Amino acid sequence: MTQDQPPTEQQPPRPPQYRVPRGLYYLVAGIMAMWVFVTFFFRNPYTQAVSNDYYDKHPYDETSVWVLVLVIIPMIGLAAFLSWTRRKKSG
């Protein structure tokens, strides 16, 4: 407020309130649960450390890792982006 303008009773506008949708919490919880499952049960690093045979025989080959990195993870990102833009347009 400068010296030229008289004071007003009007309150400044409130910043917009951002709410995280409940589905996003479920999605993150599901991703974390899958991460724990893959790390400790499917891949099981403790058994690999004892047996020393992880690099000789493991449950997935290099192709499945590249499919995960180049296809599945970008598709998750695309789905999140499309969901965000759809939600932004509707409300």
N, C-alpha and C positions, 0 to 999 in steps of 0.2 A: 504494500500500500504506500502510495506516495503522498506528499503534502498537498497535492492539488485535489485529490479525491476525498470526499467526505466519507467517514466510516459508515458501513452498512451493517444491517443486522443479518444479512444473508450468510449462511454457513458455506464453507468451501465444499465443492462436490466430493463425495466419498469415492475412493478408488474402487474399481470393480472387484467383486468377490469371486475368486476362483475356487471351484469345488472339484475335487478329484472324484470321478465316478466310481461307484462301488465295483463295477466290472473290472476296472483297472487293478484294484486291490486283489481280486480273485485271479486275474491273469498273472500278476507278479508272484503271488503265492504259488500258483501252479508251476511257473517257471523255476522258482526256487526249489520246489519239491522235486521236480524232474532233475534239476542239477544235483541235488543230494542223492537221488536214486542212481543216476548215472555214475557219479563219482564214487560212491561207497558200495554199491551193490552190483551194478552192471560191469564197471571197470575194475573195481576193488583193488585200489593201489596197495593195500596191505598184503594181499596174496601175491601180487606181482613183485613186491619188494623181496618176499621170501623165496619165491620160485625162480626169479631172474629170467623168466621166459616171455616177458611182455612183447619184446621186439621180434621174437620168433613167431609167436601165434597170439593174436589179439582178436577180440570179437568183431571188429569192423576193419575193413580195408581202407586204403588211402582214397579210393573213389567215394566212399560214403562220407568221409570227412570233407572232401571238396564239394560234394553235393550239399552238405550242411552249410558250409561257409558261403558258397556262391549262389545257392538257390533258396534254402529254407530260411536262413537269417534275413536276407533281403526281403523275402515275402512277408515275414513278420513285421519288418519295418514298413513295408508298403501298406499292409493291413492297418497298422497303427496310424499311418498318415491319412489314409482314406477315411478311417473312423473319425479322426480329429476334424478333417475338413467337413464331413457330413454333419457332425455335431455343431460345428461352428456355423454352418449355413442354416440349421434348423432353429437355433436359438441364440 
